Amino acid sequence: MALSTPVYLDNHATTRCDPRVVEAMVPYFSTHFGNAASRTHVFGRVAEEAVDKARAQLARAIGAATDKEIVLTSGATESDNLAIKGAAHMYRGKGDHLITVCTEHKAVLDAHHALEREGFRVTFLPVQTNGLLDLDVLREAITEHTILVSVMAVNNEIGVVQPLAEIGRLCKDKGVLFFCDAAQAIGKIALDVEKMGIDLLAFTAHKMYGPKGIGALWVRRKNPRVRLEPLFHGGGHERGLRSGTLAVPLIVAFGEAAEIATREMPEESMRIAALRQRLWDGLRANLDQVHLNGDWQARSPGNLNASFAYVEGESLLMGISDIAVSSGSACTSASLEPSYVLKALGVHDELAHTSIRFGIGRFNTEEEIDYAITRVTETVNRLREMSPLWEMVQEGIDLRTVNWTGH
Ligand SMILES: *Cc1c(COP(=O)(O)O)cnc(C)c1O
């Protein structure tokens, strides 16, 4: 098959909807269009059955004991907010302290900032240079006032996988709830809410080859029974936790995406890990001074985040404009601040600015990886040839010893 460009390697931002998923959802737009809450007639009942099936598919994907624990939402952002604000408000009488990690997704961080403005106290834990949470640091942060610990499964920038089972055990020992944002984890790593001692788990369809605008929050019903204050009030859908007419076509698609992810993960994660290895080996064989960001072992198979020293970040991205990737310098935002995730790892600003996040997914091929290796190599070499700093480095000059002012 001929290579077609641009090549999509940004599967952490979103994924292409799997054609099997699209096929499953289409009949629910116009043939089976009923409202899943209309139990008095067959239109409603057909919709309700489809939603129930999807709920079971979702529960199976995360090892949940029953599908009654799945609350359908508009995506992981809403699920994150429902979990964090919902738990904080419900358990306010028990304590006013929350713990999370400074490399979490913005939805998690900003939900905590909102709670701080309400008077809650939040500890934002640092990470080690490999991006992983130090369990001793977490243990020491938990106090008798702590009600919730929020740690993501797979980081959306650097792909590192946090030690979930250990965190779950620690939270259980201390009697605090454990919320996990697993948006980047479903279908990528083995995830089991029972084995990992997770109490609340957020996920979203569009990161797992489903459509945008549908997500879920799994809420533990036993040992302990977790209660939440809802964000939305209304018709009392989703056991009162999320009012609003269910988006039946999207839910059907989400369920199908979850089933495919569960079934195909063993084979797919190996294939994707091999593509990632090919990319990393290729880049390192061709180029010096390429730095890996985040731990290599505890990492989601499709993620490679690397910095290319002595090139200018924006020029690098422009040079590989036919490859869709994302960069560690937030050129999209108004500021030129480098990624807060890379900063938290202690990556210097210059290196953070030249970092690229490659997100390999289900539909990528070896040809595409080879193309990416070639394009990145050419561009980095070209940019370095124009760089006086690179020339000095090649001549063996230690840049730290240079007196730039000329005195
Ligand atoms: C994408 C993502 C989100 C946001 O999910 P939406 O469904 O787009 O709201 C939250 N957390 C993580 C880790 C993500 O990768």
The ligand as an ORCA input file, in Angstrom:
! r2SCAN-3c Opt
* xyz 0 1
  C      -7.916     13.247     26.594
  C      -7.768     13.195     28.060
  C      -8.728     13.764     28.899
  C      -9.913     14.532     28.365
  O     -10.819     13.673     27.760
  P     -12.050     14.249     26.917
  O     -12.895     13.046     26.668
  O     -11.451     14.818     25.692
  O     -12.738     15.252     27.766
  C      -8.547     13.642     30.252
  N      -7.500     12.992     30.763
  C      -6.554     12.439     29.993
  C      -5.400     11.730     30.616
  C      -6.652     12.530     28.617
  O      -5.698     11.991     27.858
*
